[in-house]
Amino acid sequence: MNILILGGSGGIGTGLIKHALTLPHLTTVYATFHTQPPSFNYPRLQWIQVDITQEENIAALAERIPSLTLLINTIGMLHTKERFPEKCLKSFNSEFFKQNIQLNTLPSILLAKYFSTHLRSTQQTFFITLSAKIGSIEDNHLGGWISYRASKAALNMALKTISIEWRHQLPHCTVIAFHPGTTNTALSEPFQQNVPSKKLFSPDYVAQCLMGLINHISPKDSGSFFSYDGQKIPW
């Protein structure tokens, strides 16, 4: 079993790596980082530096990695040092919107483009991307955060489309979007003050939820949007 975790140096990514390293049939965990090499090392763990927004980087990564059982993309953005999610349309900024699309939507499409052959198998494989419930159009009752919402909704549409195309090309591959809930990471840190303590999850807990979900889903679930509690979220 080979596993690729994009964004392995982040909170959820690190949690997933630690969980994956306990799996009995694991061969190698390949994990990516953007700038600073993580200090966490293990014999069955290989770190690879990648800019996931650059197509040539994704293509080069695909050439370095053999067949996969599981690919998980944990990379995303919610805010920058300069800008936070918009409370209203007057705060909309075109460059901030493009940044959201570049990090929340584009990478998963590129990963699907270059890793489809890695996931083709007679055994079950998985292509999973972290999304967010706030990207659900049906669940949007509050408005606001238009760049983040739109980028995650676009991601969800991309994953649904990929799952349909792969239904015949990769019939044993399960493609899903995963909502981790509010996790105690740098991404959510500025927005944690109003989150009940029981609803602020540790990265390790989220990793356990996702890995547990993987044990209970199959290709018939491909093209679904799951929450950390195993419930399906409407698109």
Phi, psi and omega in degrees: 000121173250139182233137174243125179241112178276130184083037183294341181275353177278175184299305180293321178301316178296318178299319179293320178300312182299320179292317182298325182292348178268352184290136188292330185256018182290136170262300182213141167257119172263128183227141183254152171224161185264309185236300187264121178298127179295153180275346180285122181224157183199149183304325182262018181243128176240122177269139179224130178279128184214139166261102190290349179273353183256121185300321181295330176292319178294318179298317180294322178298317180299326180289337183273343191248138178280196180300153185234150169265326188216129173237125179233123176258113181258000188282138176188171177223151176235329181207167173238180176295332184266331189224144175245166179307143185288133174277337180206169183297332180297339180270358183298136179227125186300319181292322177295320177299315180297323177298318178299314179296318184297324184259331185264337187244305188302315186303320182293326177294316179295321179296318178296321181299316189262347183246009180299320180291330179292333185260001178281120185200162172275349175261165182289134175232168186220138173236111189231135176233137174289125176244210179201140180303331180295346175274357177285122179293318181295330184272358184279103179242355186248338184072194181075173175053045191295322181293314180294314179302312184295320181292323179285325175296321177295320176300314181300318178296319179298315181295320177298317180295317178300316182298325179290316180295322183280352181304326179258324182286320181229072188295345181258007181261132178256120180253121179220157167260143184232125176265115185275355188077183179281113186251143183285079179227175180297331181298318185262353188309316182290352187240016186273347189297331181258010181267124177303145185302327180287346180254004175258106190267150173279152176303324179295321179296315180298318178299317178297319179298314182293315181293327175293320178298319180303326180288349186240002179249161183216176181305336178293342178268359183299138183089017181254163180241111185251147172266166179302334181271008177088357179276147176280142179253136177293145180295000000 
